[in-house]
Amino acid sequence: MDRTVRLSLVTPPDDAAALLETIQQWTSVFNAICAYGVAHRIRNGVTLHHRLYRMLKAQHPALRSDLHIQARVKAAEALKSAFTRRRHGLPVSCPRSTLCPPRYNCHTFAIDWDARTVRLSTTRGRRTIPFHLPAYAARYAKRPVSTADLVYRGGRFSLHVVVELPAPETVPSDDVLGVDIGEAQPAVTSRNQFLGQRFWKAIEGRYFRLRRALQRAGTKSARRHLRRIRHRQQRFRRDCDHVLSKQIVASVEAGAVIAVERLTGIRSRARKRKGRQNRRFHGWSFAQLRRFIAYKAEERGCTVAEVDPRHTSQRCSRCGYTARANRRLRALFRCRACGFTLHADLNAARNIAAAYRAGPGRSETGGLPVNQPDVALAAAAAGSCKPSPLGDGR
Ligand SMILES: [Zn+2]
């Protein structure tokens, strides 16, 4: 399995100029190929190479051949997706970039983990550049590397290196964990765990109000402030998602299945609720959280399975009775048929786990074959150790 490690490069002005020039030339090659491809309706990489390589190499002789080739590969990908959009009748403009990150491979870069340096081909020859290895990425060091993208953002250069990790040798288990994401609590699992922090929502609300006020002001300085806020908010969400995904994956044994709702369901379910609460969901990166869960799960040999999100919040996890009236209060589930009472998100998490165990979706999503336990019995047994319904004391 592949992982991307972000190395921040330490660049004296001379190296910085060489790297920036490389990115600019690479981008202009990329843009030229895209423009030609759109004008002549060509997306085939080999054809583009034969028609353009000599001309572009003559225009940018300092750019290494392999970087020319990688620019063409990336441009062909961009053209392919643009043409696919056009075929589907979607609006298409010519792919164009202001600073496209050059793709390096074994011909154009080498990494020395011990010396903490990379050697990169630039338009001004090969440069040896020191880098910082973030603490979290120490375990990725010394792994074989495949490609790397040179990114220039906010005046700094970083190298996004793809490293190969060995797949964990784990035996699939029949352990299934249902996870309900983001209503009263950031995440609740079918094993009575309440993960994440409830104050995240208050912080998110503050960002929301601040952004709304700045958008209304609409002045130049407000826009600048808004940009800064946006980045800070993205970092905050990323941190939250890292914490949450780590906790979720750490709470199962290796080889287990983590069942979550299919993504499309979350927002439509949230949309039905009105007012203040909506805010937590719109624009929050569920996709990012899912990505984090997926890659952390993979490292533990776990599988992530999706289940149909319909009715997970309205069905009784003990008797299966499904009605909207079961969910009068936001945080509290009370079954109108059997009187079962539980924290609403916990009830949903148990339903998600049960839906995975019972569901036909198991094979579709590539989940593992598990023995099917008696769901009703298991749920009843789990329900007997009732936690406080409103989940205080967390
Ligand atoms: Zn019931």
Boltz pocket constraint, residues with backbone or C-beta under 6 A from the ligand:
constraints:
  - pocket:
      binder: B
      contacts: [[A, 316], [A, 317], [A, 318], [A, 319], [A, 320], [A, 321], [A, 335], [A, 336], [A, 337], [A, 338], [A, 339], [A, 340]]
      max_distance: 6.0
